[in-house]
Amino acid sequence: MYHLERLWIWLTRLTCCRGFGIQSPSAYSFVRYVVNEHYPYYAYADLCQQLPNISKRERKLGEFFFRLANFAQAERWICCQSSPHWLAPYVQTACKRTQLTHLQPCNIPSLTPFEQPVVLHLQEVEHAEEIFEQLLSKFNAHTILLVNEVSKSAHARQLWHRLQQDKRVGVTFDLYYCGVAFFDSARPKQHYVINF
């Protein structure tokens, strides 16, 4: 089933491969060397042995999160609500200083604004909108927002489009399985659909 899904995604996003048509050097670099880097990183084999029972899709996402953690070098990777058991090994192998923490919605008001680079990972699309609105005032230009399953349902696609239109959001990448948003307002607003 995974291979049929991958084939369908690949065919529908054929013109969005490996940075084709992206004019921005920073966006092109992110797509080529973070999103679609095919070079087998040093830790992939170890992580494969450590986590032998995860699915191909989970491994694909884990390797992307590994590259994203390596790219971001964030102080914290904050998961809203629960996270899969395989996420922490991928993130913390890529960047030893990144602390993976979980955040419940009831704890959001007590958070201080982020001063360091942070990756905020919204796990469940159903609650992503209310959590995003509460956390928006805490973001800085180095915050990276990850939203799971942005193409899963009409509600998820609608939320993703609303997030893209927000004036505080700069560059976004739709990877089908997840979306990545940057809040650096110095860069012009751009939205990319990527064949990941």
N, C-alpha and C positions, 0 to 999 in steps of 0.2 A: 504494500500500500504506500509506503514511504516513497518508493521509486516512482510510482505513478504521480503522486503529489508533486515531487520534485520536477518531473518532466512537464507537468501542466504549468507550474510556476515559471520554469525556465522558458517555455514557449510563449507565455503571455508577457514576459518581461525581456524578450530576446534583444530588443534594442537598448536595454539598460545594463549591458554587461561591462564590467571592469572599467567603469568611469567613462564610457563612450559618450561624447557630447558634453561633458562637464567642463566649463570654462574656468572656474575658480581653481587656482592651484591648491589651496588648502582642502577644498572639498574633494578634488581629484585624488590627492594624496591620502585622504581618509578612506576613500572607497578602495583604492588600489592596495594600500598597505595595512589597513585595519579590517575593513569589511570583507574584501575578497582576496586576502593574502592566502596563497596556496602553499607557501613554503612550510614544511613541517617544523614547527617550533620545537625547541629543545625539550620541552616538558610533555609534549603530546603523548609519547609512548608511555611515560611513567603514569600519566593520568589515566590512560587507557587501561593499564594494569591495575591501578588503584580503584577504578570504577568500571568493572567489566560488564555490568548488567544494565547500563543505560542504553536507551534507544539511539538510533542513528541521528534522529532529529535532535535529541538532547545533546549528543556529542557535538553536532554541528553548532548548536547554540553555545555550548560550553566553550568550544574553541574560539568562537567570536567574542564571548565575554572575556576570555583570557586575553585576546588581542586588545580589546577595549580597555581592560584594566591596565595593561602594559602601556597603552597610549596615554590614558588619563593620568596615571600616577596619582590617583586621588587619595586623600587622607581617609575618606570613608566611602563605602558602598552601602547605601541605605536601602534595604528591602522593605517596602510597605506590605504589611501582612506577612504571610509565610513565604518561604522560598524552597525550591527543590534541594534535596540533599547534595546534589552534585555541584551546585553553584559555588559554594565556599572554596572547595579545592581548586577550581579553575581560577577564580579571582585572586586568591591569596598566593597561588603559585606564581602568577604573573607579576604581582606587585606585593612584596612582603610587608610593606608598611600600611597597605590598605586594610582597614578594619571593616569587616562585614557585620552590620548591625541590622536589627529588625525594628520596625517602627509600627506601632499600633495607632490608629486614628485618634484615640483619646489622648495620646502623648504629644500630638503635634503642637498644641498651643504653648507648651513649655519649652519648645526648641528655640534656641537663639539663631539669628541669621547666620548662614554659612559664610565663613571667611576663607576657608581653604577650598581647593578643588574637591568636588563631591559628585558621585554618581548616585542618582536617585532612581530606583528601579520599582516601577509600579507593576506589581504582579498580576492583579486581577482587574480587568477592564471595567467590570461592573461598578467598582468603587473608585476608579481612577480619577473621575472628574472632580468629585468632592475633595479628595485628598490633594489633587493638583492645585485646586483653588486655595486651599488652606496653606499649602507650602510655598506658593508662588512668591510671597513677600520675603521668604528666607533665601531665595536663590541669589547667586552672584554670576558674573560673566564666565566663571569657570565651571558652573554646574552643567552636568550632562544628565538629561532625562531619558530614561529607557522605559518604554511602555510595551508590555507584552501583548501579543495577538492583535495587532492593529487592523488586520484584515479578517478577523474571525467572524464578525457579524456586522449588520448594518449599524448597530449602536456603536460598535468599536470604530468603524470607519468614520462615523459622524463625529465622535469624540476626537479622533485624530485630526480631522479637518478643522475642527474648532480650535484645537491646540495650535495648528499651523498658522491660523489667522491671528492669533494673539499677538499684540504688538511687542511683547517682551521676548517672543521666540524669534530666533534668527534663522539658522539653517536647520532643516530637518531631512532625515533619510528614512524612507519607508522600505523596510527589508522584508515585508510580508509577515514574517514570524514576529517581528518586533519593530518598533519605531525608535529612532534616536533623534533627540532635539537638543540643540545648543542654544545658549542664552547670551551669546556674545553679540551685543547690539552694534558693535563696530563693523561687523560684516554685513553685507546686504542680505536681505531676506531671500532665501532660496529654498525650494522644496524638490527633493530628488526621490525618484522611485528607482530602486536598485535591484538587480537580479542577483540575489544573495544565495 
